[in-house]
Amino acid sequence: MNQDTQAMLSSYTLPNGVELKNRLVMAPMTHWSSNQDGTVSDAELDYYARRSSGVSMVITACTYVTPNGKGFHGQFSGDKDEMIPSLTKLANAIKNQGAKAILQIFHGGRMCPPELVPNRELVSASDVPAVRPGVSTDDPDIKPRSLTDQEVEEIIKAFGKTTRLAIEAGYDGVEIHGANGYLIQQFFSPHSNRREDKYGGSVEKRMTFPLAIVDEVQRVVKEHATPEFIVGYRFSPEEPEEPGITMGDTLKLVDTLATKGLTYLHVSLADFFSTARRGVEDTSKTRIDYLLETIDNRVPLIGVGSIYSADEARNAFKTGIPLLALGRELIIDPDWVQKVAENKEHEIVTKLDKTKQQELVIPDPLWNIITNSPGWFPGV
Ligand SMILES: Cc1cc2nc3c(=O)[nH]c(=O)nc-3n(C[C@H](O)[C@H](O)[C@H](O)COP(=O)(O)O)c2cc1C
């Protein structure tokens, strides 16, 4: 085994002293397959167990922290104490296979399907609808209502509550989902946040809500867990909309997040090697390079994005990134890490085999969505 492969499989100690057995993480991926009552289904437990023995850490699909934050059909609930047994089963399915279990916590804001939230009432930082493919932004059904100050405070508290549920359910940590256009990002974005109070305006003011959630989650962790409890934060570096988050905005956010005592930061990217779009001097430089430079080793960064082969993973680590998440590739080949560790890289599968749903242990709703979305997964 060459040195670069060994490095990828070597252990890594997080800032809070927790040791990860290798540098590979499973990216959070929604599976649309939970029970009607919001509990995790057996098919989902089997799906996770199948993917939790190679990587060092599994970040779950996102769970919603309040009923008006439910973002997906078949999403599991993390908003009430009755869910602790369900959340515990999921934590155990992951931990029993040897990986750390991280619960991703989320509110969908203006991106929720109206039929999933109470009174079909979407909420966000302001009343600006999201751009959705095939839907007019004039459609009143997708126009969100701007949250009142009190409601904002309640949602911040709800992120803390879900963190307590995660602690009681035995998770090793939580990841705050500040990426992919959902509520936390909606507050950071000048597209969705037009507020003129303490939560909106300058880039610093737009950070108020994300940072308040970090503070609240950390307060709950101090009160209910030991320092080994992991708190990560995920963000999307840029938005295509005008106005929208620029790379320059994100470097300011990350510079602040790096001072907060988080256990890790996690960028959300479709392509690991993508370059910055705007808001920085050099748009031929990759986002990862910009982020690593700004973070300057103050907190570990997890990279991600279209990594399928072992060669691609080794190239990603050459940037100096300490940890790498694999998403679609672990759906396509759940044994990726084991194959690399056992010198069987040539056996790694990088295109979805459409005859192998059972063998790959993929729940029906997730399988149907993947196989009906041409171009999303290689081989489909
Ligand atoms: C089926 C699917 C569901 C996803 N759900 C989530 C999610 O719940 N939370 C999240 O932060 N990202 C989610 N993502 C994004 C992935 O975490 C990841 O960033 C993206 O797929 C790029 O990595 P990859 O090329 O290795 O798949 C999802 C991706 C896929 C393919």
The ligand as a Gaussian input file, in Angstrom:
#p B3LYP/6-31G(d) Opt

LIG

0 1
 C      -29.437000      11.171000      -1.871000
 C      -28.755000      12.389000      -1.288000
 C      -29.297000      13.012000      -0.185000
 C      -28.639000      14.099000       0.428000
 N      -29.119000      14.633000       1.606000
 C      -28.368000      15.524000       2.302000
 C      -28.710000      15.888000       3.636000
 O      -29.662000      15.395000       4.247000
 N      -27.909000      16.801000       4.259000
 C      -26.819000      17.371000       3.647000
 O      -26.122000      18.181000       4.247000
 N      -26.466000      17.011000       2.389000
 C      -27.181000      16.085000       1.719000
 N      -26.761000      15.663000       0.490000
 C      -25.484000      16.173000      -0.083000
 C      -24.329000      15.227000       0.263000
 O      -24.052000      15.259000       1.661000
 C      -23.033000      15.601000      -0.483000
 O      -22.615000      16.876000      -0.099000
 C      -23.193000      15.596000      -2.002000
 O      -23.880000      14.430000      -2.439000
 C      -21.825000      15.649000      -2.712000
 O      -21.021000      14.562000      -2.304000
 P      -20.847000      13.233000      -3.230000
 O      -20.439000      13.706000      -4.575000
 O      -19.776000      12.433000      -2.519000
 O      -22.167000      12.550000      -3.267000
 C      -27.434000      14.593000      -0.143000
 C      -26.923000      13.988000      -1.293000
 C      -27.550000      12.879000      -1.857000
 C      -26.917000      12.214000      -3.047000

